[in-house]
């Protein structure tokens, strides 16, 4: 399974295998792949948001909340709620 993860100005294609990882893993991967400094300037991801605004629970499995080739967004600490 692959998802397209939006981290600020970048879209990162992430291969998730069977999608059994938790949604928080996807946020960590997005931050780590954002730049050559492993996203250290971004800080930790707060979560992952699906298109349409639904925020994934951190412990939900990716395959249960996202579709193959779906776009989603990393929520960062500077996210305005």
Long-range contacts (C-beta under 8 A, 24 or more apart in sequence): 1-62, 1-63, 1-66, 1-68, 2-68, 2-69, 3-62, 3-66, 3-68, 3-69, 3-70, 3-71, 3-72, 4-69, 4-70, 4-71, 4-72, 5-29, 5-30, 5-48, 5-71, 5-72, 5-73, 5-74, 6-71, 6-72, 6-73, 6-74, 7-31, 7-33, 7-34, 7-39, 7-42, 7-73, 7-74, 7-76, 8-34, 8-42, 8-76, 10-34, 11-71, 16-62, 16-63, 18-63, 19-61, 19-62, 19-63, 19-64, 19-66, 20-61, 20-62, 20-63, 21-61, 21-62, 22-58, 22-59, 22-60, 22-61, 22-62, 23-47, 23-48, 23-56, 23-57, 23-58, 23-59, 23-60, 23-61, 23-62, 23-65, 24-48, 24-58, 24-59, 25-62, 26-62, 26-72, 26-74, 27-58, 27-74, 27-75, 30-74, 31-74, 31-76, 42-76, 42-77, 43-76, 43-77, 44-77, 45-74, 45-75, 45-76, 46-75, 46-76, 46-77, 46-79, 47-74, 47-75, 48-72, 48-73, 48-74, 48-75, 49-73, 49-74, 49-75
